[in-house]
């Protein structure tokens, strides 16, 4: 055990910084989290990351000489493992040389990865994908993130700018997306899309139980609201859930037909719906996949590592 090597790992979000210590075998041995103090000032956030990492290393109980690098999952576009970070809009980073800053402050080599890629690698090594040689992970949150792992290696696309599954065109001239295009997968399949559709359908159906569930205030609608209403027999809730799953199946089956991984791993809060989401989703994806009558399509399964996936994946970047 004394010869085991470790990394310090950061999963950087817009509101929280997850920091952990990860072994070269992909085991998360220590984990902490701190709220982001200033996500508008890149230098202030980098300083907070450096201080948090050094504190984590001091408190984790691992000998410092056995911690050999720092890996960071960043929510944005990154030009290779040494950067720079081309764009991370949620934290106001534009062409930020995070590596040079952090290596000077922390005193260890630093490697960068996209946060969704890191989550995919974490699930591949230590979560739902560890029995497979290839997977694509899709995370349903504010938007739709994703990452692909084939034969143990990330598939980041040219210059690291691939894996933007949320911006696959799904509906021609459809709902406006934050990327300035219309009809992207994420404006129909994300958790935010589900909440938007729930609010719109509730407004059109004043007799729906959704109004009771949100206490008459549609701002109280969450990602579970429509599923909970459907479970209680509400027709509006059932219609919302069916339409949402149809959109998910359309997007996921397109990804399957392009890459044909062994498994699709679904992350984000919506995936916690379990069988009420996964059973009909798998049925619809199978029907839409090419040659599914002769070649078994990949299953869609729930991610198992939760918020730890990104930390584990980031902690494997240098290994």
HELIX and SHEET records of a PDB file:
HELIX    1   1 UNK A   42  UNK A   59  1                                  18    
HELIX    2   2 UNK A   64  UNK A   66  5                                   3    
HELIX    3   3 UNK A   89  UNK A   91  5                                   3    
HELIX    4   4 UNK A   98  UNK A  106  1                                   9    
HELIX    5   5 UNK A  115  UNK A  126  1                                  12    
HELIX    6   6 UNK A  158  UNK A  160  5                                   3    
HELIX    7   7 UNK A  165  UNK A  167  5                                   3    
HELIX    8   8 UNK A  186  UNK A  189  1                                   4    
HELIX    9   9 UNK A  191  UNK A  204  1                                  14    
HELIX   10  10 UNK A  210  UNK A  213  1                                   4    
HELIX   11  11 UNK A  218  UNK A  220  5                                   3    
HELIX   12  12 UNK A  225  UNK A  231  1                                   7    
HELIX   13  13 UNK A  235  UNK A  259  1                                  25    
HELIX   14  14 UNK A  269  UNK A  273  5                                   5    
HELIX   15  15 UNK A  275  UNK A  288  1                                  14    
HELIX   16  16 UNK A  308  UNK A  315  1                                   8    
SHEET    1   A 5 UNK A  28  UNK A  35  0                                        
SHEET    2   A 5 UNK A  16  UNK A  23 -1                                        
SHEET    3   A 5 UNK A   6  UNK A  12 -1                                        
SHEET    4   A 5 UNK A  67  UNK A  74  1                                        
SHEET    5   A 5 UNK A 109  UNK A 114  1                                        
SHEET    1   B 3 UNK A  77  UNK A  78  0                                        
SHEET    2   B 3 UNK A  85  UNK A  88 -1                                        
SHEET    3   B 3 UNK A  93  UNK A  96 -1                                        
SHEET    1   C 5 UNK A 153  UNK A 154  0                                        
SHEET    2   C 5 UNK A 144  UNK A 150 -1                                        
SHEET    3   C 5 UNK A 134  UNK A 140 -1                                        
SHEET    4   C 5 UNK A 263  UNK A 267  1                                        
SHEET    5   C 5 UNK A 299  UNK A 302  1                                        
END                                                                             
